[in-house]
Amino acid sequence: MLTLLDINWNAVGLQAGQLILSLSILVILHELGHFIPAKIFGCRVEKFYLFFDPWFSLVKKKIGNTIYGIGWLPLGGYVKIAGMIDESMDKEQLKQPAQEWEFRSKPAWQRLIIMIGGVTVNVLLAFFIYAMILFKWGETKLPMSSLENGIWIVDTVVNEVGLKNGDKILAVNDEPVQYFDKINASLMLGDHMTIERNGEKKDLAIPTNFIEKIVEKGRRSILLMPRVPCIIGEIGEGTAAAKSGLKVGDRIVGIDSTVISFFDQVKPAIINKAGDSVMLTVLRDGQNISIPTKINADTSIGFFPTILSMDEMEKEGLYQFEHRNYSFFASFPAGVRKANEKLADYVSQFKKILNPSTGAYKGLGGFKSMGSIFPKYGWDWEAFWNITAFFSIVLAFMNLLPIPALDGGHVIFTIYEMITRRKPNEKFLEYAQIVGMVILFGLMIYANANDWLGWGRGR
């Protein structure tokens, strides 16, 4: 059970601040995507708001015919375009004859451009952010061919697939996996994989409800990592490690007669030795020393390993990373490529959520889940912009869904009008808007309840 005493409020505040800034950028630019073409085509924009403002606003100022403001409910934002059936449900205005400055009086092609403006901006923004990330920081990847000693299973749920520490993953769904950064997503989205174990190729089936199993285990997104040596990074007070005299920086290279090359080999070597004494061989200051250690009752030694940086891994000779820098102009096609890859991954995730047999819908999260993606121990601009770019793609995709109250619903009705040359009945549009809003609020309530109550997760 999680209590208030367990929460690191500094980390929560940092993540919440990053989430609010990220969403503010995305919402403002998305709404500008509607606002600018609406003004170009002569529509009157009555309100432009960051966040929603039921009952009152934090800030508001009228400039010309438009009220600009910041609401108190951080669930999005909106522009209120005169003569448009939207979330404001302003029926009184719609009872009056259409005016030339109203949305409903404009040709269908202009209304279509206004409606897709927000999505267009989000797509272009994702391209631009990814391009600038690549231009500023470049791109570093770990080729799977460099993992000569296979993978480290971080989450034991992966054992249900049949994977073991040291396995080499060759392909998922018959598609070769070139880089390690794709492996966690591929594993969650695939249905079978090809591995190499002890020089022999094997085919493993990925359970249909694998994502459901991950969710029930606590929603860990990192399932696998490159194998790392067993270098002690932190020692717990009163543990076997502390009592035996182990030090931070020690490298465990043997337990009794078992050679230890990687951290993941420690647990199997002591799993049946609770309360027993073992002889640890430790590399310290260039020399091997023997340290007798009594294993804790929970079959642990009582330390956390050091997770090496990419530079440290290369220096150790463990892995060879590929790093590529991009010129300003070369970064743009690379940014488009990266955005397309992220979109393809998200669409695959969305398909899993729509398939009840996968149980992926149980992992649907709200603002808490979104905030948890951001770094919690410091502000990392590269991570911030990567996450913001991904959110921009998600926002574009979700807004294009053919649900009334979303841009995609309005687009569908407008395209219908352009094809049939008949406008949908305004009463029908009103009811469709209400239905769409009920669906969206229902999904929002479910997702955020899922975050806080852990429904369906065995907690």
C-alpha positions as CSV (number, residue, x, y, z in Angstrom):
1,M,0.0,0.0,0.0
2,L,1.3,3.5,-0.9
3,T,0.9,6.1,1.8
4,L,1.5,9.9,1.8
5,L,4.7,9.2,3.7
6,D,6.0,7.1,0.8
7,I,5.6,9.9,-1.7
8,N,8.6,12.0,-2.7
9,W,6.9,15.3,-3.1
10,N,9.9,17.0,-4.6
11,A,9.8,14.4,-7.4
12,V,6.0,14.7,-7.8
13,G,6.3,18.5,-8.0
14,L,9.1,18.3,-10.6
15,Q,7.2,15.9,-12.8
16,A,3.9,17.8,-12.4
17,G,5.7,21.1,-13.4
18,Q,7.2,19.4,-16.5
19,L,3.8,17.9,-17.5
20,I,2.0,21.3,-17.1
21,L,4.6,23.1,-19.2
22,S,4.6,20.4,-21.8
23,L,0.8,20.3,-22.1
24,S,0.6,24.1,-22.1
25,I,2.9,24.3,-25.1
26,L,1.0,21.7,-26.9
27,V,-2.5,23.1,-26.1
28,I,-1.6,26.7,-27.0
29,L,-0.1,25.7,-30.3
30,H,-2.9,23.3,-31.1
31,E,-5.5,26.0,-30.5
32,L,-3.5,28.4,-32.6
33,G,-3.8,25.9,-35.4
34,H,-7.6,26.5,-35.3
35,F,-7.4,30.2,-34.4
36,I,-5.1,31.4,-37.2
37,P,-7.1,29.9,-40.2
38,A,-10.3,31.0,-38.5
39,K,-9.1,34.6,-38.5
40,I,-7.7,34.3,-42.0
41,F,-11.1,33.2,-43.3
42,G,-12.9,36.0,-41.4
43,C,-14.4,34.0,-38.5
44,R,-15.0,35.8,-35.2
45,V,-13.1,34.0,-32.4
46,E,-14.9,34.8,-29.2
47,K,-12.5,33.0,-26.7
48,F,-9.0,31.6,-26.7
49,Y,-8.2,29.7,-23.5
50,L,-5.4,27.7,-22.0
51,F,-7.2,25.2,-19.7
52,F,-10.9,25.2,-19.0
53,D,-12.7,28.0,-17.1
54,P,-16.0,26.7,-15.6
55,W,-17.4,29.4,-13.3
56,F,-14.2,31.6,-13.3
57,S,-10.8,32.3,-14.9
58,L,-7.4,32.8,-13.4
59,V,-6.6,35.4,-16.0
60,K,-8.6,36.9,-18.8
61,K,-8.3,40.0,-21.1
62,K,-10.4,41.0,-24.1
63,I,-8.5,42.2,-27.1
64,G,-10.8,43.1,-30.1
65,N,-13.6,40.6,-30.3
66,T,-11.6,37.8,-28.5
67,I,-11.2,37.1,-24.8
68,Y,-7.8,35.5,-24.1
69,G,-7.5,33.7,-20.8
70,I,-6.2,30.9,-18.6
71,G,-8.7,28.7,-16.8
72,W,-8.2,26.9,-13.6
73,L,-9.0,23.3,-14.8
74,P,-5.9,21.9,-16.6
75,L,-7.6,19.4,-18.8
76,G,-6.8,21.0,-22.1
77,G,-7.9,24.3,-23.8
78,Y,-10.2,25.6,-26.5
79,V,-11.0,28.3,-28.9
80,K,-14.7,29.4,-29.2
81,I,-15.4,30.2,-32.8
82,A,-18.7,32.0,-33.4
83,G,-21.3,29.9,-35.1
84,M,-19.7,26.6,-34.4
85,I,-21.2,23.7,-32.4
86,D,-18.5,22.9,-29.9
87,E,-18.0,22.1,-26.2
88,S,-19.6,25.5,-25.2
89,M,-23.0,24.2,-26.5
90,D,-24.1,27.8,-27.2
91,K,-27.5,27.0,-28.6
92,E,-28.8,30.6,-28.4
93,Q,-26.4,31.9,-31.0
94,L,-27.3,29.0,-33.3
95,K,-31.0,30.0,-33.2
96,Q,-30.1,33.3,-34.9
97,P,-29.6,33.7,-38.7
98,A,-26.1,32.9,-39.7
99,Q,-23.8,36.0,-39.9
100,E,-21.0,36.3,-42.4
101,W,-18.4,36.2,-39.6
102,E,-19.7,32.9,-38.2
103,F,-18.1,29.5,-38.8
104,R,-21.3,28.0,-40.1
105,S,-21.6,30.6,-42.9
106,K,-18.2,29.7,-44.4
107,P,-17.6,27.3,-47.3
108,A,-17.1,23.6,-46.3
109,W,-13.4,23.7,-47.5
110,Q,-12.6,26.6,-45.2
111,R,-14.3,24.9,-42.3
112,L,-12.3,21.8,-43.0
113,I,-9.0,23.7,-42.9
114,I,-10.0,25.4,-39.7
115,M,-10.9,22.0,-38.1
116,I,-7.7,20.2,-39.1
117,G,-5.5,23.2,-38.2
118,G,-4.8,22.0,-34.7
119,V,-3.8,18.5,-35.7
120,T,-1.6,19.9,-38.5
121,V,0.2,22.1,-36.0
122,N,0.8,19.1,-33.7
123,V,2.2,17.0,-36.5
124,L,4.5,19.7,-37.7
125,L,5.5,20.5,-34.1
126,A,6.5,16.9,-33.5
127,F,8.6,16.9,-36.7
128,F,10.3,20.2,-35.6
129,I,11.0,19.1,-32.0
130,Y,12.5,15.8,-33.1
131,A,14.6,17.6,-35.7
132,M,15.9,20.1,-33.2
133,I,16.7,17.3,-30.7
134,L,18.7,15.5,-33.3
135,F,20.4,18.7,-34.3
136,K,21.3,19.6,-30.7
137,W,22.1,16.2,-29.1
138,G,22.4,13.8,-32.1
139,E,21.3,10.2,-31.8
140,T,22.9,7.4,-29.8
141,K,21.8,3.8,-30.3
142,L,23.0,0.4,-29.1
143,P,23.1,-2.2,-31.9
144,M,21.7,-5.5,-30.9
145,S,24.8,-7.1,-32.5
146,S,26.8,-5.5,-29.7
147,L,25.0,-7.5,-27.1
148,E,27.3,-10.5,-27.4
149,N,26.3,-11.7,-23.9
150,G,22.6,-11.2,-24.4
151,I,20.0,-9.3,-22.4
152,W,19.3,-8.7,-18.7
153,I,15.7,-9.4,-17.6
154,V,14.8,-6.5,-15.3
155,D,11.1,-7.5,-14.8
156,T,10.4,-11.2,-14.0
157,V,7.2,-11.0,-15.9
158,V,9.3,-11.5,-19.0
159,N,10.1,-15.0,-17.8
160,E,6.6,-15.9,-18.7
161,V,7.5,-15.5,-22.3
162,G,10.3,-18.0,-21.8
163,L,13.2,-15.5,-22.0
164,K,16.3,-16.0,-19.8
165,N,19.2,-13.8,-18.9
166,G,21.8,-14.0,-21.6
167,D,19.4,-14.7,-24.4
168,K,20.0,-12.9,-27.7
169,I,16.9,-11.5,-29.3
170,L,17.1,-11.8,-33.1
171,A,13.6,-10.8,-34.3
172,V,10.1,-10.0,-33.1
173,N,7.2,-10.9,-35.5
174,D,9.9,-12.1,-37.9
175,E,11.3,-8.5,-38.1
176,P,15.0,-8.2,-37.2
177,V,15.6,-6.0,-34.1
178,Q,18.5,-3.8,-35.0
179,Y,18.7,-1.5,-32.0
180,F,18.2,-2.1,-28.3
181,D,16.0,1.0,-27.8
182,K,13.2,-0.7,-29.8
183,I,13.3,-4.0,-27.8
184,N,10.9,-3.1,-24.9
185,A,8.2,-1.8,-27.2
186,S,8.7,-4.6,-29.7
187,L,8.3,-7.2,-26.9
188,M,5.0,-5.6,-25.7
189,L,3.5,-5.2,-29.1
190,G,4.7,-8.5,-30.7
191,D,3.1,-12.0,-30.7
192,H,6.3,-14.1,-31.2
193,M,10.0,-13.8,-31.2
194,T,13.2,-15.5,-32.4
195,I,16.1,-15.8,-29.9
196,E,19.5,-17.4,-29.7
197,R,20.4,-19.3,-26.5
198,N,23.7,-21.1,-26.2
199,G,24.2,-21.0,-29.9
200,E,20.8,-22.5,-30.7
201,K,17.9,-20.6,-32.3
202,K,14.5,-20.8,-30.6
203,D,11.0,-19.4,-31.3
204,L,9.0,-18.1,-28.4
205,A,5.4,-17.1,-28.3
206,I,4.4,-13.9,-26.6
207,P,1.1,-14.3,-24.7
208,T,-1.8,-12.3,-26.1
209,N,-2.4,-10.8,-22.7
210,F,1.3,-10.0,-22.0
211,I,0.5,-6.3,-21.6
212,E,-2.2,-7.2,-19.0
213,K,0.4,-9.2,-17.1
214,I,2.8,-6.2,-17.1
215,V,0.0,-3.9,-15.8
216,E,-0.9,-6.3,-13.0
217,K,2.8,-6.5,-12.0
218,G,2.9,-2.7,-11.5
219,R,3.2,-1.0,-14.9
220,R,7.0,-1.2,-15.3
221,S,7.9,0.0,-18.9
222,I,11.5,-1.2,-18.8
223,L,11.5,-5.0,-19.1
224,L,15.0,-5.6,-20.4
225,M,18.4,-3.9,-20.2
226,P,21.9,-4.6,-21.5
227,R,23.8,-6.8,-19.1
228,V,26.0,-4.9,-16.7
229,P,28.9,-6.0,-14.4
230,C,28.1,-6.4,-10.7
231,I,29.6,-3.1,-9.3
232,I,28.2,-2.1,-5.9
233,G,26.6,1.3,-6.1
234,E,24.7,1.6,-2.7
235,I,24.8,-0.5,0.4
236,G,21.8,-0.9,2.8
237,E,22.3,-0.3,6.5
238,G,22.4,-3.5,8.6
239,T,22.5,-5.7,5.6
240,A,24.9,-8.6,4.9
241,A,26.8,-6.4,2.5
242,A,27.4,-3.8,5.3
243,K,28.3,-6.3,7.9
244,S,30.8,-8.1,5.7
245,G,32.7,-5.0,4.8
246,L,31.8,-4.6,1.1
247,K,32.4,-1.1,-0.2
248,V,30.8,1.1,-2.9
249,G,32.7,0.5,-6.1
250,D,33.6,-3.1,-5.3
251,R,33.0,-5.4,-8.2
252,I,31.8,-8.9,-7.4
253,V,33.5,-11.4,-9.7
254,G,32.8,-14.7,-7.9
255,I,30.5,-16.3,-5.4
256,D,32.1,-19.5,-4.0
257,S,33.1,-21.4,-7.1
258,T,30.7,-19.5,-9.5
259,V,32.2,-16.9,-11.8
260,I,30.2,-13.7,-11.8
261,S,30.5,-11.6,-14.9
262,F,27.2,-9.8,-14.7
263,F,24.8,-8.5,-12.0
264,D,22.0,-10.8,-13.1
265,Q,24.2,-13.8,-12.2
266,V,24.2,-12.9,-8.5
267,K,20.6,-13.9,-7.6
268,P,20.8,-17.5,-9.1
269,A,24.1,-18.0,-7.2
270,I,22.6,-17.3,-3.8
271,I,18.9,-18.2,-4.3
272,N,19.1,-21.3,-2.1
273,K,21.6,-20.0,0.5
274,A,19.4,-17.9,2.8
275,G,21.2,-17.7,6.2
276,D,24.3,-19.5,4.8
277,S,27.7,-18.0,4.4
278,V,29.3,-17.7,1.0
279,M,32.7,-16.5,-0.1
280,L,32.6,-13.4,-2.3
281,T,35.4,-12.7,-4.6
282,V,35.6,-8.9,-5.1
283,L,37.8,-6.8,-7.4
284,R,38.9,-3.8,-5.4
285,D,41.7,-1.3,-6.4
286,G,42.8,-3.8,-9.1
287,Q,43.1,-6.7,-6.8
288,N,40.9,-9.7,-6.0
289,I,40.0,-10.2,-2.4
290,S,37.9,-12.8,-0.7
291,I,35.1,-11.6,1.7
292,P,33.0,-14.1,3.7
293,T,29.4,-13.0,3.7
294,K,26.3,-14.3,5.4
295,I,23.3,-14.2,3.0
296,N,20.2,-12.3,4.3
297,A,17.1,-14.3,5.1
298,D,15.4,-12.9,2.0
299,T,18.3,-14.4,-0.2
300,S,19.8,-11.0,-0.8
301,I,23.2,-9.4,0.0
302,G,21.8,-5.9,0.5
303,F,23.2,-3.6,-2.2
304,F,22.1,-1.9,-5.3
305,P,24.3,-2.1,-8.4
306,T,25.8,0.8,-10.3
307,I,24.1,1.3,-13.6
308,L,26.9,2.4,-16.0
309,S,26.5,5.3,-18.4
310,M,27.0,4.7,-22.1
311,D,30.5,6.2,-21.9
312,E,31.3,3.9,-19.0
313,M,30.0,0.9,-20.8
314,E,32.2,1.7,-23.8
315,K,35.2,2.3,-21.6
316,E,34.6,-1.1,-19.9
317,G,34.6,-2.6,-23.4
318,L,31.1,-4.0,-22.8
319,Y,29.3,-2.4,-25.7
320,Q,29.9,-0.3,-28.8
321,F,27.3,2.4,-29.3
322,E,26.5,4.2,-32.6
323,H,26.4,7.9,-32.3
324,R,25.3,10.2,-35.1
325,N,25.3,13.9,-35.3
326,Y,23.0,15.8,-37.7
327,S,23.5,19.1,-39.5
328,F,20.7,21.6,-39.3
329,F,19.2,20.7,-42.7
330,A,19.8,16.9,-42.3
331,S,18.0,17.0,-39.0
332,F,14.6,17.7,-40.6
333,P,14.2,14.5,-42.7
334,A,15.6,12.6,-39.7
335,G,13.0,14.3,-37.4
336,V,10.2,13.2,-39.8
337,R,11.5,9.7,-39.8
338,K,11.6,9.5,-36.0
339,A,8.1,11.0,-35.7
340,N,6.7,8.4,-38.1
341,E,8.4,5.6,-36.1
342,K,6.8,6.9,-32.9
343,L,3.4,7.3,-34.5
344,A,3.6,3.7,-35.8
345,D,4.4,2.4,-32.3
346,Y,1.6,4.4,-30.8
347,V,-0.9,3.1,-33.4
348,S,0.2,-0.4,-32.5
349,Q,-0.4,0.3,-28.8
350,F,-3.8,1.7,-29.6
351,K,-4.8,-1.4,-31.5
352,K,-3.8,-3.5,-28.5
353,I,-6.0,-1.3,-26.2
354,L,-9.0,-1.8,-28.5
355,N,-8.5,-5.6,-28.4
356,P,-10.1,-6.8,-25.1
357,S,-8.2,-10.1,-25.1
358,T,-4.9,-8.3,-24.6
359,G,-6.0,-6.7,-21.4
360,A,-4.1,-3.6,-22.5
361,Y,-7.0,-1.3,-21.6
362,K,-6.3,-2.0,-18.0
363,G,-3.1,0.0,-18.4
364,L,-4.9,3.0,-19.8
365,G,-3.6,5.9,-17.6
366,G,-4.4,9.6,-17.1
367,F,-2.4,12.6,-15.9
368,K,-0.6,10.7,-13.2
369,S,0.8,8.2,-15.8
370,M,1.7,11.0,-18.1
371,G,3.6,12.9,-15.4
372,S,5.4,9.7,-14.3
373,I,7.1,9.6,-17.8
374,F,9.1,12.7,-17.0
375,P,12.5,12.6,-15.1
376,K,11.9,12.9,-11.3
377,Y,15.4,13.8,-10.1
378,G,16.3,16.7,-12.2
379,W,15.3,18.7,-15.2
380,D,16.6,17.1,-18.4
381,W,15.8,19.2,-21.5
382,E,16.5,16.4,-23.9
383,A,14.0,14.1,-22.1
384,F,11.5,16.9,-21.8
385,W,11.5,17.7,-25.5
386,N,11.4,14.0,-26.5
387,I,8.3,13.4,-24.3
388,T,6.7,16.6,-25.5
389,A,7.2,15.6,-29.1
390,F,5.7,12.2,-28.4
391,F,2.7,13.8,-26.6
392,S,2.2,16.1,-29.7
393,I,1.9,13.0,-31.9
394,V,-0.5,11.4,-29.4
395,L,-2.6,14.6,-29.3
396,A,-2.7,14.7,-33.1
397,F,-3.7,11.1,-33.5
398,M,-6.4,11.2,-30.7
399,N,-7.9,14.4,-32.1
400,L,-8.3,12.8,-35.5
401,L,-10.4,9.9,-34.1
402,P,-13.9,10.1,-35.6
403,I,-15.6,10.9,-32.3
404,P,-18.0,13.8,-32.1
405,A,-16.5,16.6,-29.9
406,L,-13.0,15.8,-31.3
407,D,-11.6,17.5,-34.4
408,G,-11.9,14.1,-36.2
409,G,-15.7,14.1,-35.6
410,H,-16.1,17.6,-37.1
411,V,-13.9,16.6,-40.0
412,I,-16.1,13.6,-40.8
413,F,-19.3,15.7,-40.8
414,T,-17.6,18.3,-43.0
415,I,-16.4,15.7,-45.5
416,Y,-19.9,14.2,-45.6
417,E,-21.2,17.6,-46.4
418,M,-18.6,18.2,-49.2
419,I,-19.5,14.8,-50.8
420,T,-23.3,15.0,-50.5
421,R,-23.6,18.8,-50.7
422,R,-26.0,18.6,-47.7
423,K,-25.2,20.0,-44.3
424,P,-26.0,17.6,-41.4
425,N,-29.0,18.8,-39.3
426,E,-27.9,21.1,-36.6
427,K,-30.0,19.2,-34.0
428,F,-28.1,16.1,-35.0
429,L,-24.8,17.9,-34.6
430,E,-25.9,19.1,-31.1
431,Y,-26.8,15.6,-30.0
432,A,-23.6,14.1,-31.6
433,Q,-21.6,16.7,-29.7
434,I,-23.2,15.7,-26.4
435,V,-22.6,12.0,-27.1
436,G,-19.0,12.7,-28.0
437,M,-18.4,14.7,-24.8
438,V,-20.0,11.9,-22.7
439,I,-17.6,9.4,-24.3
440,L,-14.5,11.6,-23.7
441,F,-15.4,12.4,-20.1
442,G,-16.1,8.7,-19.5
443,L,-12.7,7.8,-20.9
444,M,-11.0,10.5,-18.9
445,I,-12.6,9.4,-15.7
446,Y,-11.7,5.8,-16.3
447,A,-8.1,6.6,-17.2
448,N,-7.5,8.8,-14.1
449,A,-9.3,6.4,-11.8
450,N,-7.1,3.6,-13.2
451,D,-4.1,5.7,-12.2
452,W,-5.1,6.4,-8.6
453,L,-7.2,3.3,-7.7
454,G,-5.2,0.7,-9.6
455,W,-8.4,-1.0,-10.9
456,G,-7.6,-4.4,-12.5
457,R,-4.0,-4.5,-11.2
458,G,-4.3,-6.7,-8.2
459,R,-3.3,-3.9,-5.8
